[in-house]
């Protein structure tokens, strides 16, 4: 189960790549919120120029809410909060 403080990623629906990575900042019974911290710059076409860079920063690095009952949520846990990790 996804909890506050977990480090998570949004997966591409068909390819095994991370689209965005972030921290869970709120967790309720049926929802959780992620503050996105980074994104896959190649996938989001940041190489195309400054306009993409600004749009990506403004619209991809937001706080998003997800419903736990949605089977199509493509969020995976990279690191559980409170667990010992190396690195």
C-alpha positions in Angstrom: 0.0 0.0 0.0 1.3 3.5 -0.9 1.9 5.7 2.2 3.1 9.2 3.0 6.8 9.5 2.4 7.0 6.7 -0.2 9.2 7.5 -3.3 7.1 6.6 -6.3 7.2 6.7 -10.1 4.7 6.9 -12.8 5.3 4.2 -15.4 4.8 4.4 -19.1 1.8 2.2 -19.9 3.6 0.2 -22.6 7.3 0.6 -22.1 9.3 -0.1 -19.0 10.4 3.5 -18.4 9.6 6.0 -15.6 7.8 9.1 -16.8 7.9 11.0 -13.5 9.2 10.5 -10.0 7.9 12.0 -6.7 7.0 11.7 -3.1 3.6 10.8 -1.6 2.6 13.8 0.5 -0.9 12.8 1.6 -2.5 9.4 2.1 -6.2 8.8 2.9 -8.3 5.6 2.9 -9.2 5.8 -0.8 -6.8 8.4 -2.3 -3.2 9.5 -2.1 -1.4 12.6 -3.4 2.0 12.7 -5.1 4.2 15.8 -5.4 6.1 15.1 -8.6 9.8 16.1 -8.3 11.4 15.0 -11.6 10.4 13.8 -15.1 11.9 12.0 -18.0 13.2 14.9 -20.1 13.7 12.8 -23.2 10.1 11.4 -23.2 8.6 14.9 -22.5 10.7 16.4 -25.4 12.6 18.9 -23.4 15.4 18.6 -26.0 13.1 20.6 -28.3 13.8 23.9 -26.5 13.1 26.3 -23.7 9.3 26.4 -24.3 9.1 22.6 -23.6 11.3 23.0 -20.5 9.1 25.7 -19.0 5.8 23.9 -19.9 7.2 20.7 -18.4 8.3 22.4 -15.2 4.9 24.1 -14.8 2.6 21.2 -15.7 4.5 18.0 -14.9 6.0 18.9 -11.5 2.6 19.4 -9.8 0.8 17.7 -6.9 -1.6 15.1 -8.2 -4.3 13.0 -6.5 -4.9 9.4 -7.3 -7.8 7.1 -6.4 -6.7 3.8 -4.9 -9.7 2.0 -6.4 -8.6 2.9 -10.0 -7.0 -0.2 -11.5 -5.4 1.8 -14.3 -3.2 3.9 -11.9 0.4 3.4 -13.2 2.2 4.3 -10.0 4.9 2.1 -8.6 6.8 2.3 -5.3 10.5 2.8 -5.8 11.3 3.1 -2.0 9.1 2.7 1.0 9.3 5.4 3.7 10.9 4.3 6.9 12.7 1.3 5.4 16.5 1.1 5.5 17.9 1.8 2.1 21.5 1.9 0.8 22.7 4.8 -1.3 
